[in-house]
Amino acid sequence: MKDKNNLKITDQIARQFLGEQSNFTIKPLGEGSNNINYLVKGKSKIVIKLSKPDFEYKAFSDYQKENWCLIKAQELNIPSPKVLKLGKNDSRAFLIESYIEGSPVANLDESSLFSDEKKIKVWQKLGEYTKKINSIPVTGWGENLVGDGIFDGSWNQHVQYNIESLNDSDILLSMAVLNQPLSKKIKQLFQSLSEKKFIFGLCHSDIALRNAIINS
């Protein structure tokens, strides 16, 4: 029932974008923790990313962030899909992107049909792209983008939170994930970080073969 409802919503989004009388097919492309992805094939191919219902509370703002990040990546000649439309269908946020032809370097379970030599070359190329991504200047810290290149969190507050959390009542001690000597050592490392100054750049956070496509 959920799948039928998601397909219905995707069909509505596609018709609004392509035109009511357009002929097209819709094919599931898989899903992540936050999105369900569909390939819409008509005169051309597009991808519709539909937010999952339990992700609605932040999906639209995350798609706005994705749009900004993709624009910045393309300015640095990092090959990536183009955002064609960002919107909402009632409460369900969606993102329409161009379709990238090619084959994923690895499946979600990290299995791959490509040789180790080919995968090493892909990792080298991903390293080049990652260096470019990290050069995109941002201010603030965290996941919530509130303006162009502006994140609403604070690195110093993040470090201080960790310092304060490493105390005698830390739940990680009772779970035996940490012991007292190790907790103390980690706390000292965080305290040393609080004294350092950093220049912040954009971070992808999920560079992986499963997120890379090889085309012709």
Backbone as ProteinMPNN parsed JSONL, in Angstrom:
{"seq_chain_A": "MKDKNNLKITDQIARQFLGEQSNFTIKPLGEGSNNINYLVKGKSKIVIKLSKPDFEYKAFSDYQKENWCLIKAQELNIPSPKVLKLGKNDSRAFLIESYIEGSPVANLDESSLFSDEKKIKVWQKLGEYTKKINSIPVTGWGENLVGDGIFDGSWNQHVQYNIESLNDSDILLSMAVLNQPLSKKIKQLFQSLSEKKFIFGLCHSDIALRNAIINS", "coords_chain_A": {"N_chain_A": [[0.825, -1.201, 0.0], [1.945, 1.207, 0.796], [3.907, 1.483, -1.199], [2.309, 1.815, -3.471], [1.075, 4.247, -2.893], [3.318, 5.94, -2.803], [4.162, 5.733, -5.462], [1.977, 6.875, -6.714], [2.142, 9.528, -5.796], [4.623, 10.191, -6.892], [4.012, 9.982, -9.6], [2.226, 12.126, -9.847], [3.953, 14.283, -9.318], [5.732, 13.998, -11.462], [4.02, 14.418, -13.665], [3.256, 17.036, -13.25], [5.697, 18.274, -13.638], [6.577, 17.407, -16.211], [4.365, 17.704, -17.816], [0.893, 17.27, -18.221], [-0.038, 15.541, -20.246], [2.054, 13.97, -20.918], [3.905, 11.044, -21.854], [5.267, 8.535, -19.971], [7.368, 6.3, -18.039], [7.683, 4.87, -14.767], [10.187, 3.83, -12.604], [11.353, 2.123, -9.772], [14.347, 3.084, -8.065], [15.644, 2.315, -5.865], [16.352, 2.954, -2.361], [17.274, 5.11, 0.373], [18.081, 5.934, 3.788], [16.54, 8.171, 4.098], [15.28, 8.841, 1.707], [13.217, 7.863, -1.119], [13.887, 6.695, -4.266], [13.184, 7.333, -7.688], [13.248, 6.461, -11.123], [12.251, 8.273, -13.831], [11.181, 7.837, -17.01], [10.832, 9.284, -20.046], [10.694, 11.333, -22.816], [13.149, 12.123, -22.102], [15.355, 11.273, -19.347], [14.752, 11.47, -15.884], [15.382, 11.833, -12.359], [13.444, 11.327, -9.52], [13.524, 12.211, -6.252], [11.97, 11.245, -3.457], [10.84, 12.204, -0.315], [10.854, 10.23, 2.655], [7.994, 9.5, 4.721], [8.524, 9.729, 7.547], [10.608, 11.434, 7.553], [9.868, 13.886, 6.893], [9.981, 16.176, 8.454], [12.402, 17.47, 8.133], [13.135, 17.215, 5.538], [12.744, 18.993, 3.322], [14.445, 21.183, 3.869], [16.857, 19.823, 3.841], [16.99, 19.06, 1.17], [17.234, 21.579, 0.036], [19.774, 22.186, 0.965], [21.218, 20.183, -0.365], [20.87, 21.024, -2.991], [22.31, 23.483, -2.993], [24.881, 22.518, -2.419], [25.393, 20.893, -4.663], [25.409, 22.784, -6.74], [27.695, 24.257, -6.013], [29.623, 22.231, -6.238], [29.54, 21.687, -8.975], [30.504, 24.073, -9.965], [33.165, 23.7, -9.523], [33.792, 21.85, -11.361], [33.154, 19.222, -10.686], [31.759, 16.252, -11.537], [28.311, 15.772, -11.384], [24.8, 15.266, -10.614], [22.29, 17.535, -11.935], [20.137, 19.783, -10.296], [16.783, 19.972, -11.034], [14.288, 20.686, -10.14], [12.85, 21.691, -7.063], [10.65, 20.996, -4.481], [7.347, 20.631, -2.917], [4.893, 18.117, -2.474], [1.925, 18.329, -1.283], [2.629, 17.485, 1.908], [4.918, 16.115, 1.397], [8.208, 16.37, 0.638], [10.201, 16.846, -2.297], [12.785, 16.195, -4.742], [13.9, 16.876, -7.933], [16.135, 15.581, -10.197], [18.697, 15.536, -12.751], [19.327, 12.583, -14.691], [22.02, 10.372, -14.31], [23.819, 8.594, -16.557], [25.244, 5.314, -16.536], [27.162, 2.929, -14.582], [26.881, 1.871, -11.211], [29.744, 1.852, -9.099], [29.915, 0.119, -7.002], [27.684, -2.062, -5.215], [25.024, -1.607, -2.733], [25.828, -3.265, -0.674], [28.502, -3.135, -0.912], [29.651, -4.926, -2.676], [31.127, -5.598, -5.897], [31.402, -5.526, -9.476], [33.565, -4.647, -10.752], [37.113, -4.584, -11.416], [39.849, -4.789, -9.029], [41.87, -3.045, -9.759], [40.495, -1.141, -11.297], [38.78, -0.128, -9.328], [40.609, 1.062, -7.594], [41.496, 3.167, -9.19], [39.151, 4.62, -9.322], [38.877, 5.353, -6.625], [41.092, 7.051, -6.435], [40.284, 9.126, -8.12], [38.017, 9.95, -6.721], [39.303, 10.931, -4.493], [40.497, 13.224, -5.566], [38.19, 14.721, -6.126], [37.141, 14.968, -3.552], [39.031, 16.587, -2.278], [38.571, 18.963, -3.663], [35.909, 19.439, -2.897], [36.247, 19.85, -0.149], [37.473, 22.289, -0.247], [35.552, 24.172, -0.561], [34.39, 26.975, 0.944], [32.869, 27.319, 4.166], [30.827, 28.504, 6.886], [30.221, 28.128, 10.406], [28.898, 25.037, 11.732], [28.046, 21.541, 11.527], [24.963, 19.911, 10.402], [22.833, 21.437, 9.49], [21.993, 23.644, 7.086], [21.59, 27.046, 6.866], [21.794, 29.228, 5.309], [23.509, 30.503, 2.381], [26.218, 28.578, 2.385], [26.3, 28.692, 5.125], [26.192, 27.222, 8.217], [24.232, 26.236, 11.049], [25.334, 25.418, 13.441], [27.964, 25.222, 15.995], [31.412, 24.712, 16.062], [33.057, 24.939, 18.33], [31.179, 24.707, 20.404], [30.381, 22.111, 19.894], [32.703, 20.65, 20.478], [32.948, 21.325, 23.208], [30.622, 20.185, 24.214], [31.245, 17.457, 23.987], [33.409, 17.303, 25.746], [32.169, 17.878, 28.196], [30.435, 15.732, 28.3], [31.99, 13.534, 28.798], [32.167, 12.298, 31.569], [31.837, 11.113, 35.004], [29.288, 10.034, 35.084], [28.745, 9.22, 32.569], [26.987, 7.427, 30.145], [28.255, 5.641, 28.508], [30.25, 4.556, 30.035], [28.861, 2.944, 31.875], [27.879, 1.124, 30.091], [30.1, -0.197, 29.412], [31.478, 0.518, 27.152], [33.394, 2.43, 27.245], [36.183, 2.778, 29.496], [37.366, 4.172, 32.627], [40.133, 5.166, 32.41], [40.405, 5.345, 29.583], [38.314, 7.076, 28.93], [39.186, 9.392, 30.183], [41.499, 9.923, 28.697], [40.43, 10.411, 26.15], [38.938, 12.667, 26.731], [40.978, 14.489, 27.293], [42.061, 14.726, 24.737], [39.957, 16.003, 23.364], [39.961, 18.377, 24.805], [42.406, 19.433, 24.008], [41.811, 19.93, 21.361], [40.075, 22.061, 21.563], [41.675, 24.221, 21.795], [42.744, 24.722, 19.363], [42.75, 26.342, 16.137], [40.687, 26.244, 13.303], [40.164, 26.104, 9.736], [37.193, 25.934, 8.016], [35.657, 23.756, 5.651], [33.424, 22.474, 3.108], [31.951, 19.267, 3.69], [31.518, 16.032, 2.472], [30.835, 13.562, 3.666], [30.046, 10.949, 3.03], [31.693, 9.543, 1.172], [32.018, 7.024, -1.072], [32.305, 3.911, -2.879], [29.843, 2.928, -3.631], [28.445, 5.19, -4.055], [29.359, 6.246, -6.351], [29.506, 6.585, -9.902], [30.354, 5.022, -12.924], [30.713, 6.068, -16.203], [30.567, 6.032, -19.848]], "CA_chain_A": [[0.0, 0.0, 0.0], [2.863, 2.342, 0.841], [4.534, 1.605, -2.505], [1.316, 2.364, -4.402], [0.899, 5.659, -2.564], [4.522, 6.643, -3.233], [4.127, 5.785, -6.928], [0.942, 7.842, -7.067], [2.702, 10.858, -5.555], [5.675, 10.395, -7.887], [3.326, 10.219, -10.875], [1.698, 13.499, -9.796], [5.1, 15.189, -9.433], [6.248, 13.886, -12.83], [3.062, 15.048, -14.59], [3.35, 18.48, -13.04], [6.972, 18.742, -14.184], [6.717, 17.088, -17.633], [3.147, 18.034, -18.553], [-0.164, 16.298, -17.93], [-0.246, 14.583, -21.33], [3.32, 13.286, -21.223], [3.996, 9.596, -21.703], [6.508, 8.164, -19.287], [7.31, 5.151, -17.134], [8.33, 5.103, -13.479], [10.87, 2.629, -12.123], [12.073, 2.337, -8.502], [15.806, 3.042, -8.164], [16.195, 2.004, -4.552], [16.09, 3.964, -1.341], [18.208, 5.255, 1.474], [17.4, 6.093, 5.072], [15.668, 9.34, 4.069], [14.639, 9.056, 0.412], [12.868, 6.809, -2.062], [14.311, 7.245, -5.548], [12.493, 6.79, -8.85], [13.649, 6.87, -12.459], [11.126, 8.596, -14.709], [11.708, 7.772, -18.37], [9.958, 9.747, -21.104], [11.588, 11.773, -23.883], [14.45, 12.112, -21.43], [15.307, 10.589, -18.059], [14.967, 12.282, -14.687], [15.272, 11.108, -11.092], [12.655, 12.001, -8.493], [13.827, 11.777, -4.89], [10.787, 11.516, -2.632], [11.165, 12.03, 1.102], [10.057, 9.269, 3.416], [7.082, 10.227, 5.62], [9.088, 10.039, 8.86], [11.71, 12.371, 7.351], [9.271, 15.13, 6.386], [10.253, 17.33, 9.318], [13.611, 18.191, 7.719], [13.486, 16.83, 4.169], [12.813, 20.127, 2.396], [15.669, 21.939, 4.154], [17.983, 19.007, 3.399], [17.043, 19.171, -0.286], [17.796, 22.907, -0.25], [21.216, 22.05, 1.202], [21.762, 19.375, -1.455], [20.878, 21.885, -4.171], [23.429, 24.415, -2.852], [26.13, 21.754, -2.496], [25.587, 20.455, -6.045], [25.803, 23.959, -7.515], [29.087, 24.553, -5.681], [30.457, 21.16, -6.789], [29.606, 21.859, -10.428], [31.383, 25.218, -10.221], [34.533, 23.183, -9.46], [33.872, 20.791, -12.379], [32.939, 17.886, -10.126], [30.567, 15.737, -12.222], [27.228, 15.456, -10.453], [23.501, 15.581, -11.23], [21.776, 18.897, -11.827], [18.811, 19.903, -9.703], [15.841, 20.532, -11.995], [13.186, 21.295, -9.391], [12.755, 21.403, -5.636], [9.306, 21.407, -4.074], [6.565, 19.796, -2.02], [3.597, 17.612, -2.894], [1.319, 18.38, 0.049], [3.689, 17.568, 2.919], [6.067, 15.317, 0.981], [9.217, 17.116, -0.111], [10.808, 16.085, -3.388], [13.866, 16.816, -5.5], [14.025, 16.306, -9.273], [17.502, 15.741, -10.672], [19.037, 14.888, -14.015], [19.755, 11.188, -14.537], [23.397, 10.117, -14.719], [23.992, 7.281, -17.177], [26.436, 4.594, -16.123], [27.024, 1.805, -13.655], [27.459, 2.093, -9.871], [31.007, 1.134, -8.924], [29.647, -0.949, -6.04], [26.316, -2.156, -4.723], [24.864, -1.115, -1.37], [26.591, -4.14, 0.232], [29.899, -2.888, -1.294], [30.118, -5.86, -3.697], [31.37, -4.887, -7.148], [31.804, -6.322, -10.632], [34.766, -4.04, -11.31], [38.383, -5.119, -10.912], [40.503, -3.998, -7.979], [42.609, -1.977, -10.425], [39.524, -0.105, -11.649], [38.284, 0.494, -8.101], [41.671, 1.933, -7.09], [41.46, 4.381, -10.013], [37.979, 5.387, -8.9], [39.193, 5.969, -5.331], [42.003, 8.164, -6.692], [39.472, 10.218, -8.652], [37.193, 10.439, -5.607], [40.195, 11.739, -3.665], [40.604, 14.54, -6.214], [36.923, 15.419, -5.933], [36.995, 15.272, -2.127], [39.884, 17.748, -1.998], [37.854, 20.129, -4.183], [34.739, 19.672, -2.042], [36.729, 20.414, 1.118], [37.945, 23.663, -0.467], [34.39, 25.063, -0.609], [34.358, 27.573, 2.294], [31.61, 27.418, 4.901], [30.932, 28.976, 8.265], [29.38, 27.332, 11.288], [29.241, 23.625, 11.942], [26.907, 20.641, 11.656], [24.245, 19.454, 9.222], [21.728, 22.311, 9.102], [22.369, 24.81, 6.303], [20.575, 28.08, 7.063], [22.056, 30.259, 4.308], [24.544, 30.053, 1.458], [27.475, 28.249, 3.05], [26.226, 28.993, 6.562], [25.594, 26.174, 9.037], [23.756, 26.885, 12.278], [26.009, 24.908, 14.632], [29.253, 25.788, 16.382], [32.448, 23.718, 16.322], [33.499, 25.057, 19.725], [30.121, 24.127, 21.237], [30.417, 20.662, 19.665], [33.831, 20.132, 21.262], [32.625, 21.491, 24.622], [29.605, 19.17, 24.535], [31.932, 16.183, 24.186], [34.204, 17.402, 26.982], [31.239, 17.794, 29.333], [29.789, 14.413, 28.319], [32.947, 12.546, 29.287], [32.208, 12.454, 33.026], [31.627, 9.861, 35.742], [27.94, 9.504, 34.844], [28.627, 8.929, 31.134], [26.334, 6.129, 29.924], [29.208, 4.745, 27.843], [30.977, 3.845, 31.095], [27.994, 1.89, 32.405], [27.723, 0.126, 29.021], [31.44, -0.774, 29.233], [32.054, 0.943, 25.878], [34.601, 3.107, 27.701], [36.553, 2.663, 30.91], [37.786, 5.469, 33.146], [41.376, 5.681, 31.8], [40.18, 5.703, 28.184], [37.458, 8.263, 28.942], [40.048, 10.528, 30.555], [42.398, 10.184, 27.575], [39.62, 11.028, 25.086], [38.593, 14.016, 27.19], [42.169, 15.319, 27.102], [42.176, 14.985, 23.3], [38.965, 17.031, 23.043], [40.414, 19.634, 25.402], [43.48, 19.961, 23.164], [41.17, 20.432, 20.145], [39.421, 23.345, 21.834], [42.687, 25.28, 21.747], [43.224, 24.862, 17.988], [41.933, 27.095, 15.209], [40.518, 25.522, 12.057], [39.435, 26.683, 8.615], [36.205, 24.919, 7.69], [35.186, 23.596, 4.285], [32.297, 21.556, 2.963], [32.292, 17.851, 3.884], [30.517, 15.144, 1.864], [30.495, 12.64, 4.765], [29.739, 9.568, 2.622], [32.445, 9.185, -0.03], [32.029, 5.56, -1.136], [32.156, 3.372, -4.223], [28.411, 2.767, -3.924], [27.914, 6.502, -4.413], [30.061, 6.682, -7.551], [29.03, 5.976, -11.145], [31.266, 5.046, -14.054], [30.015, 6.101, -17.487], [31.422, 5.715, -20.98]], "C_chain_A": [[0.865, 1.259, 0.0], [3.466, 2.589, -0.537], [3.574, 2.231, -3.508], [1.119, 3.859, -4.159], [2.103, 6.48, -3.013], [4.571, 6.775, -4.751], [3.102, 6.805, -7.413], [1.462, 9.271, -6.908], [3.775, 11.184, -6.593], [5.079, 10.683, -9.264], [2.79, 11.653, -10.943], [2.821, 14.52, -9.996], [5.62, 15.2, -10.867], [5.325, 14.588, -13.822], [3.098, 16.568, -14.459], [4.61, 19.047, -13.689], [7.048, 18.563, -15.702], [5.526, 17.522, -18.476], [2.13, 16.911, -18.407], [-0.267, 15.198, -18.986], [1.017, 13.789, -21.681], [3.205, 11.783, -21.009], [5.331, 9.254, -21.056], [6.276, 6.91, -18.447], [8.055, 5.517, -15.858], [8.911, 3.783, -12.978], [11.577, 2.94, -10.803], [13.584, 2.196, -8.701], [16.462, 2.635, -6.852], [15.924, 3.131, -3.583], [17.2, 3.987, -0.308], [17.43, 5.404, 2.764], [16.373, 7.213, 5.03], [14.846, 9.488, 2.797], [14.229, 7.757, -0.265], [13.117, 7.395, -3.448], [13.622, 6.527, -6.707], [13.109, 7.344, -10.128], [12.393, 7.087, -13.286], [11.678, 8.711, -16.121], [10.63, 8.163, -19.366], [10.819, 10.092, -22.302], [13.013, 11.876, -23.365], [14.281, 11.396, -20.095], [15.555, 11.589, -16.93], [14.859, 11.371, -13.468], [14.44, 11.951, -10.131], [12.997, 11.377, -7.15], [12.652, 12.207, -4.013], [11.128, 11.245, -1.177], [10.279, 10.965, 1.727], [9.194, 10.027, 4.428], [7.69, 10.606, 6.966], [10.288, 10.984, 8.771], [11.201, 13.749, 6.921], [9.697, 16.363, 7.18], [11.491, 18.115, 8.888], [13.98, 17.94, 6.259], [13.662, 18.027, 3.255], [14.092, 20.933, 2.619], [16.909, 21.147, 3.727], [18.123, 19.042, 1.879], [17.573, 20.538, -0.71], [19.313, 22.88, -0.073], [21.862, 21.274, 0.059], [21.877, 20.207, -2.735], [22.076, 22.83, -4.131], [24.761, 23.686, -3.031], [26.422, 21.321, -3.937], [26.011, 21.618, -6.945], [27.281, 24.28, -7.28], [30.033, 23.495, -6.254], [30.63, 21.332, -8.296], [30.471, 23.05, -10.812], [32.853, 24.805, -10.218], [34.745, 22.011, -10.421], [33.862, 19.383, -11.78], [31.664, 17.331, -10.765], [29.517, 15.262, -11.232], [25.901, 15.817, -11.114], [23.102, 17.033, -11.02], [20.382, 18.871, -11.205], [17.904, 20.623, -10.696], [14.647, 21.191, -11.311], [13.225, 20.815, -7.948], [11.376, 21.853, -5.18], [8.668, 20.466, -3.079], [5.279, 19.356, -2.716], [2.815, 17.383, -1.616], [2.458, 18.483, 1.065], [4.96, 16.826, 2.513], [7.02, 16.158, 0.132], [9.796, 16.216, -1.199], [11.895, 16.914, -4.059], [13.916, 16.111, -6.849], [15.421, 16.624, -9.783], [17.667, 15.1, -12.044], [19.53, 13.47, -13.728], [21.168, 11.023, -15.069], [23.507, 8.697, -15.275], [25.274, 6.625, -16.661], [26.126, 3.474, -15.152], [27.611, 2.17, -12.293], [28.739, 1.27, -9.717], [30.836, -0.031, -7.958], [28.177, -0.924, -5.66], [26.247, -1.66, -3.284], [25.639, -1.961, -0.369], [28.089, -4.076, -0.054], [30.464, -3.938, -2.254], [30.22, -5.131, -5.029], [31.787, -5.861, -8.236], [33.092, -5.789, -11.256], [36.019, -4.623, -10.666], [38.944, -4.223, -9.817], [41.264, -2.829, -8.589], [41.676, -0.819, -10.782], [39.027, 0.623, -10.4], [39.321, 1.434, -7.496], [41.686, 3.24, -7.873], [40.278, 5.266, -9.629], [38.249, 6.084, -7.572], [40.132, 7.166, -5.516], [41.229, 9.378, -7.214], [38.573, 10.806, -7.564], [38.028, 11.291, -4.648], [40.373, 13.139, -4.227], [39.342, 15.362, -5.972], [36.742, 15.847, -4.478], [37.823, 16.5, -1.744], [39.214, 19.027, -2.484], [36.657, 20.482, -3.306], [35.156, 20.343, -0.733], [37.204, 21.854, 0.984], [36.795, 24.658, -0.519], [34.21, 25.658, 0.788], [32.957, 27.612, 2.884], [31.887, 28.042, 6.258], [29.959, 28.186, 9.111], [29.796, 25.879, 11.28], [27.962, 22.811, 11.965], [26.22, 20.358, 10.334], [23.224, 20.45, 8.694], [22.229, 23.571, 8.409], [21.252, 25.848, 6.406], [20.745, 29.252, 6.104], [23.145, 29.739, 3.4], [25.868, 29.837, 2.191], [27.488, 28.491, 4.542], [25.499, 27.866, 7.287], [25.315, 26.728, 10.432], [24.446, 26.414, 13.544], [27.35, 25.576, 14.878], [30.233, 24.661, 16.686], [32.869, 23.747, 17.792], [32.465, 24.469, 20.677], [30.101, 22.614, 21.108], [31.537, 20.016, 20.492], [33.512, 20.2, 22.754], [31.589, 20.477, 25.08], [30.263, 17.821, 24.822], [32.768, 16.182, 25.461], [33.308, 17.208, 28.203], [30.581, 16.418, 29.443], [30.697, 13.325, 28.876], [33.156, 12.746, 30.79], [31.891, 11.117, 33.7], [30.249, 9.244, 35.513], [27.693, 9.194, 33.365], [28.053, 7.53, 30.947], [27.272, 5.136, 29.242], [30.077, 3.992, 28.85], [30.148, 2.691, 31.627], [27.765, 0.781, 31.377], [29.037, -0.604, 28.734], [31.994, -0.521, 27.829], [33.369, 1.665, 26.142], [34.911, 2.675, 29.135], [37.113, 4.015, 31.353], [39.08, 5.992, 32.514], [41.174, 6.143, 30.356], [39.326, 6.961, 28.077], [38.291, 9.513, 29.235], [40.962, 10.925, 29.396], [41.64, 10.894, 26.441], [39.262, 12.462, 25.461], [39.772, 14.961, 26.99], [42.37, 15.675, 25.629], [41.192, 16.073, 22.86], [39.392, 18.396, 23.605], [41.538, 20.262, 24.573], [42.909, 20.514, 21.853], [40.574, 21.822, 20.353], [40.39, 24.515, 21.746], [43.181, 25.551, 20.324], [42.231, 25.649, 17.138], [41.886, 26.348, 13.875], [39.852, 26.4, 11.0], [38.473, 25.604, 8.118], [35.812, 24.949, 6.213], [34.049, 22.589, 4.258], [32.772, 20.109, 3.083], [31.173, 16.984, 3.328], [29.971, 14.142, 2.877], [30.152, 11.211, 4.335], [30.404, 9.252, 1.28], [32.582, 7.663, -0.054], [31.843, 5.106, -2.573], [30.69, 3.211, -4.605], [27.769, 4.091, -4.336], [28.602, 7.076, -5.65], [29.547, 5.903, -8.76], [30.105, 6.107, -12.2], [30.431, 5.082, -15.329], [31.04, 5.876, -18.616], [32.579, 6.717, -21.128]], "O_chain_A": [[0.572, 2.237, -0.688], [3.539, 3.726, -1.001], [3.972, 3.08, -4.305], [1.01, 4.64, -5.104], [1.945, 7.582, -3.541], [4.977, 7.815, -5.27], [3.328, 7.51, -8.397], [1.249, 10.118, -7.776], [3.835, 12.299, -7.11], [5.585, 11.528, -10.002], [2.892, 12.31, -11.978], [2.669, 15.49, -10.738], [5.912, 16.258, -11.424], [5.798, 15.278, -14.724], [2.983, 17.29, -15.449], [4.6, 20.156, -14.222], [7.524, 19.452, -16.407], [5.642, 17.69, -19.69], [2.484, 15.734, -18.465], [-0.553, 14.047, -18.654], [1.024, 13.023, -22.644], [2.507, 11.314, -20.11], [6.391, 9.643, -21.548], [5.138, 6.519, -18.185], [8.946, 6.366, -15.868], [8.227, 2.76, -12.932], [12.321, 3.916, -10.719], [14.044, 1.304, -9.413], [17.687, 2.612, -6.742], [15.333, 4.147, -3.948], [17.952, 3.027, -0.139], [16.254, 5.045, 2.832], [15.434, 7.222, 5.827], [13.827, 10.179, 2.795], [14.808, 6.698, -0.022], [12.614, 8.473, -3.767], [13.491, 5.303, -6.718], [13.447, 8.525, -10.214], [11.567, 6.183, -13.422], [12.525, 9.558, -16.405], [9.63, 7.461, -19.515], [11.593, 9.256, -22.769], [13.97, 11.729, -24.126], [13.18, 10.962, -19.756], [16.444, 12.436, -17.011], [14.31, 10.272, -13.547], [14.7, 13.14, -9.951], [12.794, 10.182, -6.932], [12.385, 13.399, -3.856], [11.645, 10.179, -0.844], [9.109, 10.82, 1.374], [9.604, 11.07, 4.937], [7.41, 11.688, 7.482], [10.911, 11.3, 9.784], [11.983, 14.653, 6.626], [9.764, 17.464, 6.635], [11.627, 19.289, 9.231], [15.023, 18.402, 5.794], [14.624, 18.083, 2.488], [14.752, 21.324, 1.655], [17.902, 21.736, 3.299], [19.237, 19.054, 1.356], [18.285, 20.643, -1.709], [20.048, 23.476, -0.861], [22.924, 21.656, -0.432], [22.861, 20.103, -3.466], [22.786, 22.966, -5.127], [25.658, 24.181, -3.713], [27.569, 21.376, -4.38], [26.871, 21.455, -7.81], [28.026, 24.542, -8.224], [31.128, 23.828, -6.708], [31.724, 21.147, -8.829], [31.104, 23.043, -11.868], [33.691, 25.469, -10.829], [35.729, 21.277, -10.322], [34.49, 18.468, -12.314], [30.587, 17.888, -10.552], [29.8, 14.45, -10.351], [25.878, 16.591, -12.072], [23.519, 17.676, -10.057], [19.553, 18.03, -11.553], [18.205, 21.729, -11.144], [14.066, 22.139, -11.839], [13.59, 19.674, -7.663], [10.972, 22.98, -5.464], [9.331, 19.622, -2.475], [4.661, 20.125, -3.451], [3.005, 16.375, -0.937], [3.18, 19.48, 1.074], [5.971, 16.903, 3.211], [6.667, 16.598, -0.962], [9.872, 14.997, -1.046], [11.928, 18.141, -3.965], [13.969, 14.883, -6.905], [15.841, 17.781, -9.803], [16.884, 14.239, -12.444], [20.078, 13.195, -12.66], [21.477, 11.488, -16.166], [23.312, 7.721, -14.551], [26.263, 7.305, -16.384], [24.967, 3.123, -14.933], [28.712, 2.716, -12.22], [28.8, 0.121, -10.156], [31.522, -1.047, -8.072], [27.51, 0.106, -5.769], [27.269, -1.332, -2.682], [26.067, -1.454, 0.668], [28.86, -4.865, 0.492], [31.638, -3.86, -2.616], [29.496, -4.166, -5.273], [32.432, -6.877, -7.974], [33.644, -6.397, -12.173], [35.992, -5.091, -9.528], [38.568, -3.058, -9.692], [41.303, -1.743, -8.01], [42.025, 0.346, -10.591], [38.872, 1.844, -10.409], [38.97, 2.48, -6.949], [41.869, 4.309, -7.29], [40.382, 6.492, -9.611], [37.904, 7.253, -7.396], [39.985, 8.18, -4.834], [41.483, 10.511, -6.805], [38.391, 12.021, -7.495], [37.527, 12.252, -4.064], [40.399, 14.12, -3.484], [39.415, 16.549, -5.653], [36.254, 16.943, -4.199], [37.367, 17.348, -0.977], [39.273, 20.057, -1.811], [36.413, 21.65, -3.006], [34.507, 21.279, -0.267], [37.326, 22.564, 1.982], [37.03, 25.867, -0.522], [33.909, 24.923, 1.728], [31.984, 27.902, 2.188], [33.028, 28.1, 6.716], [28.984, 27.636, 8.599], [30.905, 25.535, 10.873], [26.911, 23.31, 12.369], [26.811, 20.539, 9.269], [22.786, 20.323, 7.55], [22.81, 24.453, 9.04], [20.103, 25.562, 6.071], [19.924, 30.169, 6.092], [23.661, 28.643, 3.621], [26.547, 30.792, 2.567], [28.549, 28.497, 5.166], [24.333, 27.589, 7.007], [26.054, 27.574, 10.936], [24.18, 26.947, 14.621], [27.812, 26.389, 14.077], [29.929, 23.762, 17.47], [33.019, 22.7, 18.421], [32.824, 23.806, 21.65], [29.839, 21.906, 22.081], [31.341, 18.976, 21.121], [33.774, 19.247, 23.488], [31.662, 19.968, 26.199], [29.894, 17.129, 25.77], [32.827, 15.178, 26.17], [33.648, 16.467, 29.125], [30.214, 15.984, 30.535], [30.216, 12.306, 29.372], [34.173, 13.285, 31.227], [31.701, 10.107, 33.022], [30.068, 8.046, 35.73], [26.559, 8.937, 32.962], [28.561, 6.562, 31.514], [27.101, 3.925, 29.381], [30.581, 2.91, 28.549], [30.66, 1.586, 31.812], [27.491, -0.362, 31.742], [29.078, -1.518, 27.911], [32.871, -1.249, 27.365], [34.329, 1.54, 25.382], [34.023, 2.265, 29.883], [37.31, 4.905, 30.525], [39.128, 7.156, 32.115], [41.692, 7.182, 29.946], [39.583, 7.817, 27.23], [38.113, 10.556, 28.605], [41.175, 12.11, 29.142], [42.143, 11.85, 25.85], [39.28, 13.358, 24.617], [39.591, 16.103, 26.567], [42.795, 16.784, 25.306], [41.545, 16.957, 22.079], [39.206, 19.43, 22.964], [41.611, 21.485, 24.45], [43.458, 21.463, 21.294], [40.568, 22.651, 19.443], [39.971, 25.668, 21.636], [43.944, 26.491, 20.097], [41.026, 25.626, 17.388], [42.911, 25.879, 13.379], [39.086, 27.31, 11.316], [38.894, 24.484, 7.83], [35.655, 26.012, 5.613], [33.752, 21.937, 5.259], [33.866, 19.769, 2.632], [30.008, 17.178, 3.673], [28.764, 13.907, 2.928], [29.984, 10.342, 5.191], [29.753, 8.752, 0.363], [33.193, 7.079, 0.841], [31.286, 5.837, -3.392], [30.336, 3.344, -5.776], [26.676, 4.106, -4.9], [28.444, 8.257, -5.959], [29.2, 4.726, -8.66], [30.701, 7.172, -12.359], [29.551, 4.244, -15.525], [32.208, 5.574, -18.369], [33.395, 6.588, -22.041]]}, "name": "protein", "num_of_chains": 1, "seq": "MKDKNNLKITDQIARQFLGEQSNFTIKPLGEGSNNINYLVKGKSKIVIKLSKPDFEYKAFSDYQKENWCLIKAQELNIPSPKVLKLGKNDSRAFLIESYIEGSPVANLDESSLFSDEKKIKVWQKLGEYTKKINSIPVTGWGENLVGDGIFDGSWNQHVQYNIESLNDSDILLSMAVLNQPLSKKIKQLFQSLSEKKFIFGLCHSDIALRNAIINS"}
